[in-house]
Amino acid sequence: MSHPPLDLPGRQGLPERWAGRASFAILEAGCASGANFLATWQAWRDDPQRPQRLHYFCVDAAPPCRDELARRLQPLTAFSAQLCAAWPSSVNGFHRRHFNDGRVSLTLVIGDIRTVIPRIEGRFDAFILDDLSLTEQESPALREDLLWLAADPQVTPTGPALQHRAAVIGAGIAGVSCAERLAQRGWEVTLFDRQDAPAAETSGNRQAVMLPVLSVDETRLARLNRVAYLYVLRQLAALAEAGHPVIWDNCGVFQIARHADHARKQQAIVANQQLPAEFVQYLDAAAASRLAGTMVSDGGWWFPQAGWLSPLSLCQALLAAAGANLNFRPATEITALTHSAQGWQLLGSAGQALWDGPTVILANAHGLRTLEQSAHLPLRCFRGQVSHLPESPDLPRCVVCREGYIAPPHDDYAGLGATFQRSHDTEMHVEDHQSNLARLAAMLPELADRFDPAILMGRVGLRPVSPDKLPMVGALPLASCEPRPAAHVEWPRWPGLFVASGYGARGFVWAPLMAELMASQICGEPLPIEAELAAAVDPARFAWKGTL
């Protein structure tokens, strides 16, 4: 199967074909050298009739590493230097990167083209097929998959008629992330929260730990969490580059093996999945102790790019990045939603109308159960108590975790946590401090009996958790319908209502990529993750399984 590569201007009718478009999507398969993307990006920048947004997908089983890419692109220009800085680790999956204030997106898909193409969800306006070596049996199947991805030329060039206004309920990390992603796309977004400031409830801990999930059998949770972790690392760098720095420390995270069998599994995963050393390594206890600066109980995984961040500072940076398109309305509780001529009307505690418009995102954690339209969602409430340890030179220099975690000190205290109990109790308990300290002693034996649980301070948060521990992100399903659909994708939805919740204990890893997924779904853009993984977080999956 052959197709001429893109050679701007002129090939495939570009740039004329994208003139005046709201968005334009290109899929390159077979070679991720970066050259075609850079040529397209440059042509987009130079064209006064360019589309508002450019989506570029690139599929390759073995793309160059960052250093090799830089060598290939010498001498580096301003464009190629930005590309190299944003280039992801060589870890299988979808990796989305943003340029030009988010108006240009590159999604590098690392994997075999034969299996990857059917996993892409979206419509594309142009294809670049370079150096594809396919058998006679494989070529027709790939052609059929590409035809499925081809955009309908009869669709209006500006896409669906949308009123680009949205309300987001909840200013924790889930809601702030969704608000920023839509505001960055030019939407007028109003963000409501019942508290006086962002990140005042579940997202209000002093420190949040960031590390990926790995598994032997490559579960959906592990695959999704891995690319979400890499996405948030890039987002932190991008926010700093844009003048909105976040308080965070990529001090590394050491995850101690739970027991001997787990240690063997950890070593096998690193070896068999051929994960790059910059992503994960297996270290013995002696090497880990040298990194941590204190004795570590056993060997385990070392994630050198991981670390901790300040939740409030990330939420504040996202609000700043959203700019004038975002109107934040704190101390404003939404108690009900009703249909209106515009779509949805949001009502306050006195029944007064506070907002009217077509699109609403529900990101208000346990508040979802108080709204009629979302009360059926199977969210569970898990209490987490964090202990605040006074700063001490004996505390580790990196994050150490096992069944709990301890982070290096920040503003005079180190976070130690966290309990995980199904409860709505927000009171602090000495017994939970004792549990946290017991986990600390099991991780770092030299710190056993150093702290008195009776005098420790801390914080309690109530995490929204789904039954399968995956997020709930997407269009909000109705509670029931007749006849029963054959699959959750066919389940009827509330028009214009979306949900972002169920992030559990990993909200600051999940939220940024899930917000990009949400914005892509709302705007009709190619998705930043595999179709199977988008289905795995679809809130209608529980309706389909009959668990609502």
Backbone torsions as a table, in degrees:
resi	resn	phi	psi	omega
1	MET	NA	127.9	-177.6
2	SER	-131.5	153.8	179.2
3	HIS	-156.7	137.8	-178.0
4	PRO	-64.1	136.7	176.2
5	PRO	-67.4	161.2	179.3
6	LEU	-71.5	132.6	178.7
7	ASP	-139.2	82.9	-173.3
8	LEU	-74.1	141.6	-7.6
9	PRO	-85.9	163.3	170.8
10	GLY	119.7	-50.6	-176.5
11	ARG	-67.8	141.2	178.5
12	GLN	56.0	23.7	176.6
13	GLY	75.3	13.6	179.3
14	LEU	-94.7	146.6	8.3
15	PRO	-88.5	3.2	-175.8
16	GLU	-59.3	-35.9	-175.0
17	ARG	-66.2	-27.1	-178.1
18	TRP	-94.0	-0.8	-175.8
19	ALA	-56.8	126.3	176.0
20	GLY	75.3	3.1	-177.8
21	ARG	-76.5	150.2	173.2
22	ALA	-70.2	-37.5	177.5
23	SER	-153.5	159.0	179.4
24	PHE	-144.7	134.2	-174.7
25	ALA	-122.7	133.5	-178.7
26	ILE	-125.6	138.1	176.2
27	LEU	-117.6	120.4	175.0
28	GLU	-107.9	129.1	-177.6
29	ALA	-127.7	130.3	171.6
30	GLY	113.4	-19.0	-177.4
31	CYS	-157.5	119.8	-179.2
32	ALA	-110.8	53.6	-180.0
33	SER	-75.4	-17.2	-177.8
34	GLY	90.1	-16.5	-174.2
35	ALA	-66.7	-45.3	-179.1
36	ASN	-65.7	-39.5	177.8
37	PHE	-63.1	-44.7	-179.3
38	LEU	-62.7	-39.5	178.1
39	ALA	-64.4	-40.4	179.9
40	THR	-67.0	-43.9	179.6
41	TRP	-60.7	-44.5	179.6
42	GLN	-63.2	-42.8	178.9
43	ALA	-64.0	-37.5	177.8
44	TRP	-62.9	-45.2	-179.7
45	ARG	-62.7	-34.6	-174.5
46	ASP	-84.2	-10.2	-172.2
47	ASP	-98.6	114.7	179.3
48	PRO	-67.2	-18.2	178.4
49	GLN	-97.4	16.8	-175.0
50	ARG	-61.2	155.6	175.1
51	PRO	-67.9	158.0	-179.9
52	GLN	-63.6	-36.7	-179.5
53	ARG	-134.1	140.8	177.7
54	LEU	-119.6	122.4	175.8
55	HIS	-108.8	128.1	-178.2
56	TYR	-128.9	116.6	175.7
57	PHE	-102.8	137.5	178.3
58	CYS	-132.1	122.8	-176.5
59	VAL	-110.5	128.5	177.9
60	ASP	-156.6	137.3	178.9
61	ALA	-74.7	-28.9	-176.5
62	ALA	-143.6	71.4	179.0
63	PRO	-69.3	161.0	178.4
64	PRO	-67.7	152.8	172.3
65	CYS	-72.8	173.0	-175.5
66	ARG	-60.0	-43.2	-178.7
67	ASP	-66.2	-40.7	179.5
68	GLU	-67.0	-39.6	177.5
69	LEU	-60.3	-43.7	179.7
70	ALA	-62.0	-38.7	178.0
71	ARG	-65.2	-42.0	-178.9
72	ARG	-65.2	-30.9	-173.8
73	LEU	-96.2	8.7	178.5
74	GLN	-64.6	144.0	-8.4
75	PRO	-74.5	141.9	-176.2
76	LEU	-70.6	135.8	172.2
77	THR	-100.3	179.2	177.0
78	ALA	-60.7	-38.1	179.4
79	PHE	-68.0	-51.3	-175.6
80	SER	-67.4	-31.3	176.7
81	ALA	-65.3	-39.8	176.3
82	GLN	-64.5	-40.5	179.5
83	LEU	-63.1	-45.3	-179.2
84	CYS	-63.3	-40.9	-179.9
85	ALA	-63.2	-32.2	-177.3
86	ALA	-93.9	-5.5	-174.5
87	TRP	-62.0	131.2	-174.5
88	PRO	-80.4	167.4	171.2
89	SER	-65.4	156.0	-177.7
90	SER	-80.3	68.6	179.7
91	VAL	-117.3	129.5	-177.1
92	ASN	-55.7	143.5	177.6
93	GLY	130.5	-172.7	-179.6
94	PHE	-94.5	131.1	-179.5
95	HIS	-129.0	106.3	-178.8
96	ARG	-96.1	135.1	178.0
97	ARG	-129.8	147.2	-173.8
98	HIS	-118.3	141.8	179.5
99	PHE	-136.2	166.4	177.8
100	ASN	51.4	55.2	179.7
101	ASP	56.7	32.0	176.2
102	GLY	86.5	-2.1	-177.5
103	ARG	-78.9	-18.5	175.1
104	VAL	-118.0	125.9	179.3
105	SER	-121.9	131.8	172.5
106	LEU	-110.2	125.8	174.3
107	THR	-114.3	104.6	177.3
108	LEU	-86.9	120.1	-179.4
109	VAL	-107.0	113.2	-178.6
110	ILE	-96.9	114.1	-179.3
111	GLY	163.5	168.3	-179.3
112	ASP	-68.0	130.2	-175.4
113	ILE	-59.1	-31.2	-178.0
114	ARG	-63.7	-31.8	179.8
115	THR	-101.0	-24.3	-174.2
116	VAL	-77.1	-44.0	-173.8
117	ILE	-54.4	-44.7	179.2
118	PRO	-65.8	-14.0	-178.2
119	ARG	-90.7	-7.1	179.7
120	ILE	-82.8	132.3	178.9
121	GLU	-116.3	115.9	-179.3
122	GLY	158.5	176.8	178.3
123	ARG	-120.0	138.5	-174.5
124	PHE	-123.0	146.3	-175.2
125	ASP	-98.6	-17.8	-179.4
126	ALA	-152.9	150.0	-178.8
127	PHE	-128.1	142.8	174.3
128	ILE	-124.0	114.4	-176.8
129	LEU	-118.9	104.1	-176.7
130	ASP	-113.5	134.4	167.1
131	ASP	53.3	42.7	178.0
132	LEU	-87.8	121.7	178.5
133	SER	-105.4	95.2	-176.1
134	LEU	-120.3	147.9	176.0
135	THR	-75.6	168.5	178.8
136	GLU	-62.9	-28.5	179.0
137	GLN	-77.0	-34.7	-176.1
138	GLU	-78.4	-31.7	-173.6
139	SER	-61.0	-46.7	179.1
140	PRO	-62.6	-37.0	-179.6
141	ALA	-65.4	-42.5	178.8
142	LEU	-66.1	-40.8	178.2
143	ARG	-58.6	-41.4	179.8
144	GLU	-64.6	-40.8	178.5
145	ASP	-63.7	-39.9	-179.6
146	LEU	-69.4	-37.1	176.5
147	LEU	-62.1	-36.0	178.1
148	TRP	-64.3	-32.4	-179.1
149	LEU	-83.9	-12.6	-176.5
150	ALA	-68.8	133.0	-179.9
151	ALA	-69.2	145.8	177.9
152	ASP	-72.0	117.7	-178.1
153	PRO	-65.4	-16.0	-179.7
154	GLN	-82.2	-11.6	-179.5
155	VAL	-66.4	140.1	179.8
156	THR	-54.9	137.3	-175.4
157	PRO	-58.5	-25.6	-177.5
158	THR	-93.7	6.0	176.9
159	GLY	78.6	-169.5	-176.7
160	PRO	-66.7	150.3	179.0
161	ALA	-73.1	109.2	-177.2
162	LEU	-122.8	139.7	164.5
163	GLN	-87.8	112.2	-172.3
164	HIS	-81.6	62.2	176.3
165	ARG	-132.5	137.6	-179.6
166	ALA	-145.9	151.0	170.2
167	ALA	-112.8	139.9	175.6
168	VAL	-120.2	127.9	179.6
169	ILE	-104.3	115.7	-179.7
170	GLY	113.5	118.5	-177.4
171	ALA	-109.8	33.5	165.1
172	GLY	-81.0	-170.3	-175.2
173	ILE	-64.2	-32.1	178.9
174	ALA	-64.5	-50.4	-177.1
175	GLY	-71.7	-41.7	179.5
176	VAL	-62.0	-40.4	179.5
177	SER	-63.6	-44.4	178.8
178	CYS	-64.2	-41.7	179.4
179	ALA	-61.5	-43.1	-179.1
180	GLU	-65.6	-40.4	-178.3
181	ARG	-65.1	-40.2	178.3
182	LEU	-73.1	-41.0	178.6
183	ALA	-61.7	-37.2	178.4
184	GLN	-64.7	-25.9	177.3
185	ARG	-87.1	7.8	177.3
186	GLY	92.4	6.5	179.3
187	TRP	-77.6	150.7	171.3
188	GLU	-89.1	113.0	-171.7
189	VAL	-119.0	132.0	172.8
190	THR	-112.3	123.7	-176.3
191	LEU	-109.7	122.0	-178.4
192	PHE	-108.8	143.4	170.2
193	ASP	-149.9	144.2	-177.6
194	ARG	-75.7	-18.1	179.2
195	GLN	-89.4	171.3	-176.3
196	ASP	-80.8	-10.2	-175.7
197	ALA	-150.6	162.6	176.6
198	PRO	-71.8	161.5	175.5
199	ALA	54.0	41.2	-175.4
200	ALA	-97.1	-8.0	-177.9
201	GLU	-121.0	-111.9	-174.8
202	THR	-58.3	-33.2	-177.5
203	SER	-88.6	15.4	-170.0
204	GLY	-96.3	10.4	178.3
205	ASN	-63.9	156.0	-179.4
206	ARG	-67.3	-35.8	-178.0
207	GLN	-136.7	142.6	173.1
208	ALA	-124.0	133.0	-177.4
209	VAL	-92.3	137.7	179.8
210	MET	-118.2	119.3	171.3
211	LEU	-157.3	157.0	-178.7
212	PRO	-85.7	167.5	173.0
213	VAL	-103.2	131.0	176.4
214	LEU	-120.9	149.6	178.4
215	SER	-148.6	156.4	-178.7
216	VAL	-64.7	-43.1	-172.1
217	ASP	-99.1	17.0	174.6
218	GLU	52.3	58.8	178.4
219	THR	-64.2	164.4	176.7
220	ARG	-61.4	-38.8	178.6
221	LEU	-61.0	-45.4	-178.6
222	ALA	-65.7	-44.1	-179.3
223	ARG	-62.7	-43.4	-177.3
224	LEU	-71.8	-44.3	-177.8
225	ASN	-65.0	-33.2	-179.6
226	ARG	-62.2	-47.9	-179.3
227	VAL	-75.0	-28.2	175.9
228	ALA	-66.2	-40.7	178.0
229	TYR	-61.8	-45.6	179.3
230	LEU	-67.3	-32.4	178.3
231	TYR	-66.0	-43.3	-177.9
232	VAL	-70.0	-32.2	175.7
233	LEU	-61.3	-42.8	178.5
234	ARG	-68.4	-36.9	179.6
235	GLN	-62.4	-40.2	179.1
236	LEU	-61.3	-42.5	177.7
237	ALA	-65.4	-42.1	-178.7
238	ALA	-65.3	-39.0	178.0
239	LEU	-62.9	-40.7	178.0
240	ALA	-64.2	-41.8	179.2
241	GLU	-63.6	-29.9	-179.1
242	ALA	-86.8	3.1	179.1
243	GLY	88.5	18.2	179.4
244	HIS	-125.3	65.2	-173.8
245	PRO	-66.6	148.3	178.5
246	VAL	-107.7	143.2	173.0
247	ILE	-75.9	110.5	179.1
248	TRP	-157.9	164.2	-176.8
249	ASP	-142.8	113.5	176.3
250	ASN	-86.9	60.3	-178.3
251	CYS	-73.9	-9.6	-175.8
252	GLY	93.8	153.1	177.5
253	VAL	-126.7	129.1	175.1
254	PHE	-108.4	118.3	-179.4
255	GLN	-103.3	107.1	-175.9
256	ILE	-72.7	137.8	175.4
257	ALA	-62.5	142.3	-177.5
258	ARG	-73.1	-31.4	-178.8
259	HIS	-164.4	-179.5	-174.4
260	ALA	-61.3	-43.1	179.4
261	ASP	-62.9	-38.9	179.3
262	HIS	-66.5	-37.6	177.6
263	ALA	-60.8	-41.1	178.8
264	ARG	-65.9	-38.5	177.3
265	LYS	-65.0	-40.9	178.8
266	GLN	-59.8	-45.2	179.7
267	GLN	-64.4	-40.3	-179.3
268	ALA	-65.7	-38.7	-179.7
269	ILE	-64.0	-44.8	179.5
270	VAL	-61.6	-42.2	-177.7
271	ALA	-74.4	-48.1	-172.1
272	ASN	-74.8	-33.5	-179.2
273	GLN	-88.5	-0.6	175.5
274	GLN	48.4	47.9	179.7
275	LEU	-77.4	138.6	-176.9
276	PRO	-65.9	150.8	-178.0
277	ALA	-62.7	-29.0	178.3
278	GLU	-69.7	-16.3	178.8
279	PHE	-93.7	-50.7	-178.7
280	VAL	-156.4	147.8	173.4
281	GLN	-138.1	158.2	170.1
282	TYR	-103.5	129.1	180.0
283	LEU	-123.5	146.7	173.4
284	ASP	-79.0	174.5	-173.8
285	ALA	-63.3	-36.1	-178.2
286	ALA	-65.5	-45.6	179.2
287	ALA	-64.9	-40.1	179.4
288	ALA	-65.8	-37.5	179.7
289	SER	-64.3	-38.1	178.0
290	ARG	-64.5	-39.8	178.3
291	LEU	-67.4	-41.7	-175.4
292	ALA	-77.2	-24.5	-177.0
293	GLY	80.6	11.4	176.8
294	THR	-155.6	159.7	-175.4
295	MET	-65.9	128.0	176.9
296	VAL	-104.3	141.1	-169.6
297	SER	-69.8	-26.1	-175.6
298	ASP	-162.2	174.5	176.3
299	GLY	-75.5	175.0	179.6
300	GLY	170.8	-164.5	-179.2
301	TRP	-83.4	139.3	172.8
302	TRP	-116.0	119.4	177.5
303	PHE	-105.9	95.4	-171.3
304	PRO	-68.4	-22.7	-179.5
305	GLN	-91.1	-9.1	-174.5
306	ALA	-81.5	179.1	-179.7
307	GLY	166.7	-147.6	179.8
308	TRP	-130.3	159.4	175.4
309	LEU	-137.7	162.6	173.9
310	SER	-87.5	112.8	-178.3
311	PRO	-55.7	-45.0	-178.6
312	LEU	-63.1	-40.7	-178.1
313	SER	-66.8	-33.7	176.3
314	LEU	-67.1	-45.2	178.6
315	CYS	-61.1	-41.4	178.8
316	GLN	-65.1	-38.8	178.7
317	ALA	-65.9	-39.5	178.6
318	LEU	-66.5	-40.2	177.1
319	LEU	-62.2	-41.3	178.2
320	ALA	-66.3	-40.0	-179.6
321	ALA	-65.9	-29.8	179.5
322	ALA	-66.6	-28.1	174.2
323	GLY	68.5	-150.7	-172.7
324	ALA	-70.5	-14.8	179.2
325	ASN	-73.3	-10.8	-176.8
326	LEU	-110.0	129.2	174.1
327	ASN	-113.5	109.9	-178.5
328	PHE	-93.4	125.5	-179.6
329	ARG	-119.1	87.6	178.0
330	PRO	-75.1	172.1	178.7
331	ALA	51.8	37.1	-178.7
332	THR	-133.8	104.0	-176.9
333	GLU	-91.0	131.8	174.8
334	ILE	-96.5	121.4	-176.3
335	THR	-107.6	-14.3	-179.0
336	ALA	-161.0	155.6	173.5
337	LEU	-122.7	136.3	175.7
338	THR	-132.3	153.7	176.0
339	HIS	-66.0	147.5	177.1
340	SER	-145.8	174.2	178.5
341	ALA	-63.4	-31.3	179.1
342	GLN	-80.1	-18.9	-177.7
343	GLY	138.4	-70.7	-179.1
344	TRP	-138.6	140.9	173.8
345	GLN	-114.6	130.7	179.8
346	LEU	-98.8	129.6	-175.5
347	LEU	-111.0	142.4	177.9
348	GLY	-89.0	-174.1	-173.9
349	SER	-64.4	-24.6	177.9
350	ALA	-95.8	9.3	-179.6
351	GLY	83.0	6.4	-178.0
352	GLN	-80.2	146.4	178.0
353	ALA	-75.8	128.1	-177.7
354	LEU	-112.1	-20.3	-178.8
355	TRP	-165.2	149.2	179.5
356	ASP	-141.2	126.7	-180.0
357	GLY	-179.8	-178.7	-169.2
358	PRO	-86.8	-24.1	-170.0
359	THR	-130.1	128.9	179.8
360	VAL	-132.4	133.0	175.2
361	ILE	-111.4	124.4	179.3
362	LEU	-95.8	108.2	-179.3
363	ALA	-129.5	34.3	-173.0
364	ASN	-100.1	36.4	171.2
365	ALA	47.6	-122.1	-176.2
366	HIS	-71.2	-13.4	174.8
367	GLY	-64.7	-16.8	175.8
368	LEU	-58.0	-32.6	-177.0
369	ARG	-75.0	-9.8	-179.6
370	THR	-95.7	-8.6	179.8
371	LEU	-99.5	137.3	-175.1
372	GLU	-56.4	-43.2	-173.1
373	GLN	-70.7	-26.7	-175.2
374	SER	-116.6	5.6	-175.1
375	ALA	-64.0	-20.5	-176.7
376	HIS	-81.6	-10.7	-176.9
377	LEU	-63.5	137.2	-175.2
378	PRO	-82.9	57.4	177.6
379	LEU	-80.2	140.0	176.1
380	ARG	-115.1	150.0	-176.9
381	CYS	-106.7	120.2	179.0
382	PHE	-119.2	123.7	-179.6
383	ARG	-79.3	135.6	176.2
384	GLY	-131.9	118.0	177.4
385	GLN	-103.3	126.1	176.2
386	VAL	-103.4	137.5	175.5
387	SER	-99.4	138.9	179.3
388	HIS	-103.1	111.9	-178.7
389	LEU	-93.0	132.0	177.7
390	PRO	-59.6	143.3	-178.1
391	GLU	-58.2	138.7	-177.8
392	SER	-153.8	146.2	177.9
393	PRO	-66.0	-14.4	179.4
394	ASP	-80.2	-13.8	-177.2
395	LEU	-73.0	153.6	-173.1
396	PRO	-68.5	154.3	178.2
397	ARG	-83.5	-16.2	178.5
398	CYS	-126.0	170.2	173.2
399	VAL	-73.5	134.2	174.8
400	VAL	-122.8	134.2	-178.6
401	CYS	-141.6	157.2	173.0
402	ARG	-149.7	-100.1	171.3
403	GLU	-88.9	-11.9	171.1
404	GLY	-135.8	-164.3	179.1
405	TYR	-148.5	156.1	166.8
406	ILE	-133.5	133.7	179.4
407	ALA	-106.4	154.3	174.5
408	PRO	-60.2	157.5	-176.6
409	PRO	-61.6	146.3	174.9
410	HIS	-142.6	124.0	-178.4
411	ASP	51.5	51.2	171.5
412	ASP	81.2	-5.0	-179.0
413	TYR	-138.2	151.7	174.2
414	ALA	-111.5	138.6	179.3
415	GLY	-83.0	129.7	176.6
416	LEU	-126.2	122.1	-179.0
417	GLY	-169.2	-165.9	-15.4
418	ALA	-132.0	154.2	177.0
419	THR	-68.1	163.3	-177.8
420	PHE	-147.1	88.1	-175.6
421	GLN	-125.4	138.5	177.6
422	ARG	-75.8	101.2	-173.3
423	SER	-167.3	154.7	173.7
424	HIS	-102.7	9.8	-175.8
425	ASP	-72.8	124.7	-179.8
426	THR	-106.5	5.7	179.6
427	GLU	-78.7	148.6	175.7
428	MET	-80.1	138.9	-178.7
429	HIS	-128.8	133.3	177.6
430	VAL	-60.7	-36.6	-179.9
431	GLU	-59.9	-33.9	178.8
432	ASP	-74.7	-34.2	171.3
433	HIS	-60.8	-40.7	178.3
434	GLN	-62.3	-40.5	178.1
435	SER	-63.6	-42.8	178.1
436	ASN	-62.6	-41.6	180.0
437	LEU	-67.6	-32.5	176.0
438	ALA	-65.5	-39.1	176.3
439	ARG	-66.8	-36.5	176.9
440	LEU	-61.8	-45.1	-179.9
441	ALA	-62.0	-34.8	178.9
442	ALA	-71.3	-27.2	179.6
443	MET	-86.6	-47.5	-172.8
444	LEU	-127.5	87.7	-171.7
445	PRO	-57.5	-31.0	-178.1
446	GLU	-68.5	-14.8	-179.3
447	LEU	-97.9	4.0	178.5
448	ALA	-63.3	138.4	175.6
449	ASP	64.2	21.5	178.4
450	ARG	-86.3	-19.7	-171.4
451	PHE	-127.6	146.0	-179.9
452	ASP	-97.1	113.3	-177.0
453	PRO	-63.1	-22.0	-176.6
454	ALA	-71.2	-20.0	-176.5
455	ILE	-115.8	2.7	-179.0
456	LEU	-71.3	145.7	169.5
457	MET	-95.2	172.5	-179.5
458	GLY	-179.7	-161.6	-178.5
459	ARG	-154.4	146.1	177.9
460	VAL	-115.9	131.9	173.9
461	GLY	-125.3	152.0	179.3
462	LEU	-110.9	110.8	-173.6
463	ARG	-91.5	135.0	172.0
464	PRO	-83.2	124.5	-174.1
465	VAL	-128.1	134.5	176.8
466	SER	-85.8	161.8	-179.0
467	PRO	-59.4	-30.5	-178.8
468	ASP	-104.5	12.0	175.9
469	LYS	68.2	8.6	175.4
470	LEU	-100.3	154.9	178.5
471	PRO	-62.2	162.3	169.8
472	MET	-111.8	106.5	-175.3
473	VAL	-138.6	121.7	176.7
474	GLY	146.1	-169.4	-179.8
475	ALA	-65.0	136.3	-175.1
476	LEU	-74.8	123.9	179.8
477	PRO	-80.0	154.2	169.0
478	LEU	-68.3	158.8	-178.1
479	ALA	-69.4	-32.0	-178.8
480	SER	-157.3	163.1	178.6
481	CYS	-160.6	159.2	175.6
482	GLU	-135.4	136.6	-8.0
483	PRO	-72.5	163.6	-177.5
484	ARG	-69.7	127.7	179.9
485	PRO	-65.8	158.0	179.3
486	ALA	-78.2	-21.2	-178.8
487	ALA	-149.2	157.7	-175.5
488	HIS	-65.2	-25.8	-180.0
489	VAL	-66.0	-21.4	179.7
490	GLU	-91.7	-3.8	-176.6
491	TRP	-65.5	133.9	-178.9
492	PRO	-65.0	146.2	-175.3
493	ARG	-121.0	158.8	168.5
494	TRP	-72.3	123.7	-178.4
495	PRO	-63.7	127.1	175.7
496	GLY	78.2	4.6	178.9
497	LEU	-108.2	132.6	-179.3
498	PHE	-132.8	157.6	-178.8
499	VAL	-130.7	142.5	174.6
500	ALA	-137.5	102.1	-175.2
501	SER	-161.2	-172.0	176.7
502	GLY	73.7	27.3	-174.4
503	TYR	-81.6	-12.6	174.8
504	GLY	59.9	-136.5	-175.8
505	ALA	-87.2	1.5	-176.1
506	ARG	-120.0	33.4	-173.5
507	GLY	-59.4	-34.6	-175.5
508	PHE	-83.3	-7.7	166.3
509	VAL	-90.0	-42.9	-176.5
510	TRP	-70.2	-43.8	-161.9
511	ALA	-59.1	-46.9	-176.4
512	PRO	-60.9	-47.1	-179.4
513	LEU	-70.8	-36.9	178.3
514	MET	-64.8	-33.1	176.3
515	ALA	-68.1	-39.0	175.9
516	GLU	-65.1	-38.4	175.1
517	LEU	-61.4	-47.7	-179.6
518	MET	-58.8	-48.3	-178.9
519	ALA	-63.3	-38.2	178.3
520	SER	-64.7	-40.9	178.3
521	GLN	-64.1	-46.8	-177.8
522	ILE	-63.4	-38.5	-175.6
523	CYS	-91.0	0.6	178.2
524	GLY	70.2	33.0	-178.6
525	GLU	-100.2	161.7	173.8
526	PRO	-56.9	140.1	-173.9
527	LEU	-78.3	150.4	-178.4
528	PRO	-84.6	1.3	179.6
529	ILE	-136.8	169.1	179.1
530	GLU	-60.4	148.2	178.2
531	ALA	-57.3	-39.4	179.8
532	GLU	-63.1	-37.9	-179.7
533	LEU	-75.2	-32.8	173.6
534	ALA	-63.3	-38.9	176.7
535	ALA	-67.4	-32.5	-178.1
536	ALA	-67.9	-24.0	178.5
537	VAL	-104.8	0.1	179.0
538	ASP	-62.6	124.0	-179.5
539	PRO	-61.8	-18.5	178.7
540	ALA	-74.6	-6.3	-179.2
541	ARG	-62.6	-29.1	179.7
542	PHE	-78.9	-32.8	174.6
543	ALA	-63.2	-41.8	-179.5
544	TRP	-63.9	-38.7	-179.2
545	LYS	-81.4	-5.9	178.3
546	GLY	80.0	24.7	-178.2
547	THR	-102.4	-0.2	177.2
548	LEU	-77.9	NA	NA
